[in-house]
Amino acid sequence: MSAEKRIIEWIVSDLELPEGGVRNTVSMLSDGDTVPFISRYRKEKTGNLTEINVRDIADKLQYYIELETRKETIINSIDEQKKLTAELRKQIEECKEKTKLEDIYLPYKPKRQTKATVAIAAGLEPLALEITEQKRSMKENREEILKQYLNPEKGIDTIEKAVAGAIDIVAEQISDNAAIRGLLRNFITVNGSIRSKATKAAENLKTKYDMYYDYNEPLKTVPGHRLLAIRRGTNEKVLSWKIVLEDDKAVDLILSKVAVNNRSLFYPELFNSVQTSYDRHLYPSLQVEIFVSKMDDADKDAINVFATNAKNLLLAPPAGHKVIMGIDPGFRTGCKIAVIDINGNFKEYHPVFPHEPMRKVKEAEDILIDLIEEYYVDLIAIGNGTASKETVSFVREALTKTKHTPRVITVSEAGASVYSASPLASLEFPDLDVTVRGAISIARRLQDPLAELVKIDPKSIGVGQYQHDVNQIQLKKQLDGTVESAVNFVGVNLNSASTELLSYVSGIGKTAAKNIVQYRTKNGSFKDKKELLKVSGLGEKTFVQCAGFLRIPGGTNPLDNSAVHPESYTVVVKMAQDLGVDVSGLVGNESLIKNINPSNYVTPETGILTLNDIVAELKKPGVDPRKDFSGFEFSTEINTLDDLKENMILDGTVTNVTNFGAFVDIGVHQDGLVHISKLSSRFVDNPYQVVSVGETLKVKVLKVDAELKRISLEVVGK
């Protein structure tokens, strides 16, 4: 069976998806098609697989391609040793797990010098064979047999050394046995427990790892976030860990897979070899391997948590085309005020100092009111960092003195400082200070969260757990995929999108995005999507991948402001002709569109799934799929931890969701925790089934620990 066919069979089996859809998806991925493009515009080929399905196929495909590459290396290595048999080759080719593949290769893997290799060089391999075969009778003369293996020139000048060397050989052979390693690995995983203890240096210290100072939990049930905490504590020299299990049962398990004959002359040596193999080789290596494997799983869980939260934040409802004042609050350094127009362009900036120590309240009010009235500000976005609540109070008081009173919205400023100091911000606003850039970013986050947040490394958004500890390569890969998914789900205005936003559009990338913006700057706004083909480095393949996700409001072709792919424009023209109108008369005209029978337009190139999508898009072309903006304002009465009382009911915004619960901002500069058991009146297995980042909740205060700055909350009404 070819590697390609084998991979497809494995993916079908792993994901339980139709073979035809998997095969076509693998083919398209191999041809360079992107996940958003495949899932949105190639539904006939995939069999209507979802974007999640396609991403899962892509991940599996990469895994198995890496596996096949490793197999080729291993086969070549064993073949060079003249040890490759037809049976061994078949075993390697049919292996579908990286761990098991390495187990198969272990006996043939070139080794550094070990006790076993030294013993083999001393001529003790035949004695090791005697021990493993167990054919010698108890009646034979043990000493006479062993004397045959003495080799003083090689350092084997006593029977004890000969026996020890042979045991070293057998112990290593047992540890290299793939079946035994697999069996023991499973035994430890199912029956072992993770135990952590405080290091001597930390045992008398109070740290955030207190609960892990004497901690023990079965491996099969330990949550990933606890493993991540143990790993971090270990890295910080606060904790140590080990996997504990019943060693005698593990040894017995190995013995059950070895040809044991307790009436054999060398049975004691065989038993000793098994014990040595377990103590010296199998347990130490498998303990680390299993812990690493569990950590990989924990990493994946944490990365999934981060990706889910990031996507919810990216897809937060935009305020849209409104004039917005952004305020980056502060005490000593003052509040930085920036105004942006309806298209996000920076207009004016002023610092004000309404708080301690300067307390220039009147001056600050005058500046604030002048800006509001000059630009007729629709919304005021205030960052949720230091001095946030005090700034909200100041602004609301100032608004009592104006005729025009814009709404005041608190906005998460996580990562705003990272953006402000970035080369990108310097390029965008070379003449502005970092504090001004921060205020602009806060305003733009309210106007269009997606367009602004794509400029920031997703790790800096602050909606994950242990994001700096997990596998950074995997984290980046998944977060990039998350941003790509969000951007293409919403669609991008070709004539206003930044280079960063365009770079996430299907097929475009950073270089093409930069070229698009340069072309736009030189030639003016795009009037037609086909004009993209004039952009340097953007060929037909890229055009096909990206065109459906780009929008041109007010362009020459009304379909260019929709999700209908240009390859299907002729179908829409035919629909319009059949209804006696031009395309502009059809787009958005639901009374006409309801007369369209999609099955009448099926062709070999355009199937019914695509046609149904086209008809749905024609009804509401270019409509932003994100929820409508509503905004949220904290209670003006609750500003600090001291204002909180048990059983108090408050409104709050979810800032982070983890596997153990959700963190909620209730406007006191310290997020409260809603434990998973308090998220709903019903049992909750997965917090994401109940809450999401950015969601507004009504919560009850259960407990406040002012010393540790901990707030325990309970969701009300879910």
C-alpha positions, 0 to 999 in steps of 0.5 A: 500500500502506498504511503498516500493511501495509507495516510488517507485511510488513517485520517478517515479512521481517526476522524470518522469522516467520509473517505471521499471528502478526506481524499479531496481535502488532502489533495487540495491541501497538498495543492496549497489551498487554504483551510478557509477557502476549502471549507467555504468554497469547495463544499462539493469536493469536501462533502460539506465538511466544516472548517473544524473538520478541514483543520483536523484533516490538515493537522492529521496530514502533517502528523502522518507526513512527518511520521512517513519521513521518519519511517524512511530515515529509520528503514535506511538506518536499519538497512545500512546495518544489514538487519532489515527484514521483510517482516520488520519493514512491514512492521515499520510501514504499518506503524501509525504512532510516533512513539511506537515507531521509536520503540520499534527502532530502539534495538537498532538505534546506534547507542553510545557506550553503555554497560551492555555494549562494554559487556558485549565487547567482553564476549558476554553476549553468549552468556546473556543468551543462556540467561534469556533462553532458560534452557540450562538445568538445575542439575548442571554445574553452574560454576563450570559453565560460567568459567567459560566466559571469563576474559581477564584481558577484557576485565572479566576476571571473576564469575561475578563480573561475568554474571553482572555483565550478562545481566546488563546485556539482558536488561538492556535487551528487555528495555529495548523490546517494543512490546514490553515498553508499550505494555509498561507504558500503558500500565504506568499511564493507567495505574501511576500517580503524579506526586509533587513535593516542595523542594528543601529550599521552598518547603517553609515558604508560602508560595502560590504552589502551596497546594502542590507541596504534598500532592498526589493524584492519579495520572488518568484523572489529573487535570491539565492545568494542575500539570502545568502548575507542577511544571512551572513550579518545578522550573521555578525550583519550588517543586519536584515531581515523580510518577509513583506506582506499585513497582512489584506489579510492574516487574511482574508484568515484565516477567509475564512477557519473558520466557521464565523457567523458575527451574532453570539454572539461570532463573535468578539471573533472569529475574535480576535482569528484569529488575535491573531493566525496570529500575535502571532503564524502563522506569526512568525513561518511561516516567519522563516520557509519560510525563512529557506526553501528559504535558503535551496533552495539557499544552494542547488543552491550554492552547485550545483554551487560549484559541477559543478565548482569543476567537471570542475576543476577536469576534466581539461586536464592533461599534462600527463607523462612529467617532470615538474618543479613546482614553488610556487612564493613569494617575501620576502620568495622567490620562491620554486622550485621543480621538479617531474618526468614523474610519479609524483615522487619528484626529487629535490628542491631549493629556489631562491630569484629573487625578492625584497628585496633580488634580487639574480637574477643571482643565481636564474637563474643559479639554474633554468637553472641547474635544467631544463638541468639536468632533461630536464624539459618539462613544468614549472608550476607557481602558480598564487598567490603572485608574480606570474606574476613577477616570470613568467617574471623572468623565461621567461627571464632566458629561453632566456639563455638556449637551452632547453626552456620548456613551462611556464604555470600558475596554480591555487594554490587554496588549495595548502597551505591546502594540504601542511600543512595537515597530508596527505602531512606530511605522503607523504613527512615527511622530506620536509617543507610545502613550498616544498610540495606546489611546488610539488603540483603545479607541480602535478596539471599540470601533473594530476589535478584529481589525485592531487586535490582529496587530498584536501578538495573540499571546499578549491579549491575555486570555489564556492560561500558562501561555508562556509555558506551553509549546510556543510553536504549537501555540503560534500555529493554533493562534495564527489559525484562529486569527485566520479563521476569524478574519475570513469569517468576517471578511475584509474591506479591501480599500481600508484594511491594514497590512496586518489584517490583509495578511490573514486573508486566505492565501495572501500572507505578509508580502502580498498584503504589503504589496496590496497596500502599496498599490492602493496608496499609489493608485487609489481605491480598488474599484474591482476585485480583478484589479488585484491581479495587477498587484505585484506578486499576486497571481491567479492562485492567490486571487482564487484563494482570497477573492471571496473573503474581500469586500469592495463597498461601492465598487463597480460590481455589486457582487464585489461587496459580497461573499460570492466568489468571482468564479460564481459571478456568471451564475448570479448573472444568469439568475438575474437575467432569468428574473428580468433584472440586472445584478444590482437589481437582484442583490438584496432583493429578497422578494425576487430572490425567493423565486430562485430555484438553486437546483436549476443552476447546477453545473459540473462546476457549481453544485447545490451546496455552493448555490444555496450559499450564493442565494443566502448571500444575495439576500444579505450581501456583505452583512457583518456576521458579528453580533450587534454592538451593545456596550457595557458600563460598570456600576458607579457605586462599586469601585474597590474591593472594600465596596464589595459585600457578600451576596451583592449582585453585580454586572460583569464582563468575562475576561478569561475562561479556563478549564476550571472556571471563568474570570469576570471583571466587575470594575474593582481592578481585580477580576473575580473567579467563578469556579466551574461549579458556580457557572450554572445551576446545572452541572457544567462539564465544560465552561465554554458551554456556558460562558465566553470571553467578552460576555456580560454576566450577572454575578453574586459575590460569594467571598472577598479576601482583601489580603490575597485580593481574591474574589469568589463569584457565582453566576446568577440566572444561568 
